[in-house]
Amino acid sequence: MRTPGLFGDTALFTRVLGLAALLILAVVLAHRLASRFGGWAAVVRRLRSETALTVAAYVTPVRRWLRYRSQRRLLGAVLRRPDVWQDAERAIRHAYRTTAGRPGPGGHPPAQPYGALIEEDRVGVLVLGRDVPAPPVPWTADEEDPRLWWLSRPDAATLAQEPPGAPTVLLVGLGLADRRIALLDLAQGPARVSVDGDPRTATVLLQALAAQLDRRLPAGSVLVTEGVHPRYRGATAELASAVLTRREPGPRWAVCATDPSVDPPPDSNARLLVRGPGRGRVRMLTVDGAGWLTVHGTPLSVAVTALPAALARVLPHVPPYTPPAGPLEPVGEWRDTALGRSALHDPGSGSGSETLAGADTMHLAGLGVSAAAGTVPTDLLAATPQEAAARRANAAYSVSTGRGATDR
C-alpha cells in the first residue's frame, strides 16, 4: 500500500513534473529554431505559403480540367450555329465599308478590320489602326478599347447583303477571349499566315485551322501537304509550290508543315497557311505551351486549348463560305485530277497527291483532334452513310472520354 507524500500521490506528481519539463524544453528548442528562420512571424508566413502551394498542386489540375470542359461546351454551342457566322461576316463587311475612305486623325491610313468577338446579344469587330475614329451609328466603341466596335445581334442580322464588289471575308474560329468567341479573318492581310510557338500546341492549332478551311471552302480549294498530320499522307512541297503560282479564280489555300520556297503572286487568290515562323510579309500566330494564342500586331490574346475538341463535334455544322456574289462552285480542275480527288485514303496506301478538300470534314477534324488519343477513323469514306455517321459519333466520343461510344 502506497503512502501519500507531501503532495499526494508521488508517482503522479513525478509524471506531471516530467511532462512539464519536456514541454518547457520543446518550447525553448522551437523558439531557438524559429529565431534561426527570422522569428515566429516568418515561420507562420512560410507555413501559410507551403500550405497554399500544396493545396494548389491538388486543386489546379481540377480547375484546369473544369475550365477546359466549360470552354469546349461554349465553343461547341456557338460555332455550330450558322447565324453566328452570318452575323459576324455581315458585321465585318459592314465595318469594311464603314472604314473605307475614312483616314484616321493626322492622315493615318483607315482602320482595318481583322476579326470578330461573339457574345450572346452582340457581335464585336476588331479593327487595327492608329487613332481609330469613333464608329458611326449603329456601332458603339468599347469603353476600354476604342479598336473594338460593338453591334447588337439584331442590328447585325438586319444589315443589307453587300454588293458583289465587297471585300472578301473568310472567318475561322480561334478560341475564347474573355469568354467571347474569337474569329479571325484570313481573307485579308498578308497572303502567308504562320502558326508558330510551342511545337505540340502549334501543330494541333494548324490542323484545326486547316479543318475549318477545308470545311468552309469549295471542294478542291485546299491543298494539304505531307507533315501537317502524322496520319495523313499529303501532297509534296513541290506540288504546293506549283499550286501557289497559279492564277485562277476562286480561293486557293495551301497548308504546309514547312514554309515553301515560293510566294503567292500578289495578284492571285492563292494563300498559304504554314507551320513555323514564316518569312517575308506574314501574319504571325504564336501559341505558347499553356494554350494562349497571340496575333502579332494586335492586342488579341485567345485561349485555343479547347478548339480542336470542340471542332471535332461541330465541324459538320459550320456553314460553308459564301461571298457576296453567291455560293462558290467546286474547283472542277482539281477534282478531276489526282491533286483534287475528294477522298482520304488510308495513310499507308495514299499516293501522296490527294487533298483533304472535298473529303469528309468530320474525318479531318477527327484527325486533327485524336492524334494524341490514338483514335483515327481511316475508313469512313468506304462505309455507308449510316455506318459513317455511327463511326463519326464514336470517334468524337472517344476524343473526350478515351473510350468508344459502344463502351457506354
Stockholm file with secondary structure:
# STOCKHOLM 1.0

chainA/1-408         MRTPGLFGDTALFTRVLGLAALLILAVVLAHRLASRFGGWAAVVRRLRSETALTVAAYVTPVRRWLRYRSQRRLLGAVLRRPDVWQDAERAIRHAYRTTAGRPGPGGHPPAQPYGALIEEDRVGVLVLGRDVPAPPVPWTADEEDPRLWWLSRPDAATLAQEPPGAPTVLLVGLGLADRRIALLDLAQGPARVSVDGDPRTATVLLQALAAQLDRRLPAGSVLVTEGVHPRYRGATAELASAVLTRREPGPRWAVCATDPSVDPPPDSNARLLVRGPGRGRVRMLTVDGAGWLTVHGTPLSVAVTALPAALARVLPHVPPYTPPAGPLEPVGEWRDTALGRSALHDPGSGSGSETLAGADTMHLAGLGVSAAAGTVPTDLLAATPQEAAARRANAAYSVSTGRGATDR
#=GR chainA/1-408 SS CCCCBTTBCHHHHHHHHHHHHHHHHHHHHHHHHHHHTTCHHHHHHHHHHHHHHHHHHHHHHHHHHHHHHHHHHHHHHHHTCHHHHHHHHHHHHHHHHHHTTCCBGGGBCCCEEEEEEECSSEEEEEEECSSCCCCCTTCEECSSCTTEEEEEHHHHHTSCCCCTTSCCCCEEEEEEETTEEEEEECSSSCSEEEEEESHHHHHHHHHHHHHHHHHHSCTTSEEEBTTSSTTCCCBCHHHHHHHHTCCCSSCEEEEESSCCSSCCCTTSSEEEEEESSCCSSEEEEEECTTSEEEETTSSCEEECTTHHHHHHHHGGGSCCCCCTTCCCCCCHHHHTSGGGCSCCCCTTTCCSCCCSTTSCHHHHHHHHHTTTTTCCCCCSTTSCHHHHHHHHHHHHHHHHHSSCGGGC
#=GC SS_cons         CCCCBTTBCHHHHHHHHHHHHHHHHHHHHHHHHHHHTTCHHHHHHHHHHHHHHHHHHHHHHHHHHHHHHHHHHHHHHHHTCHHHHHHHHHHHHHHHHHHTTCCBGGGBCCCEEEEEEECSSEEEEEEECSSCCCCCTTCEECSSCTTEEEEEHHHHHTSCCCCTTSCCCCEEEEEEETTEEEEEECSSSCSEEEEEESHHHHHHHHHHHHHHHHHHSCTTSEEEBTTSSTTCCCBCHHHHHHHHTCCCSSCEEEEESSCCSSCCCTTSSEEEEEESSCCSSEEEEEECTTSEEEETTSSCEEECTTHHHHHHHHGGGSCCCCCTTCCCCCCHHHHTSGGGCSCCCCTTTCCSCCCSTTSCHHHHHHHHHTTTTTCCCCCSTTSCHHHHHHHHHHHHHHHHHSSCGGGC
//
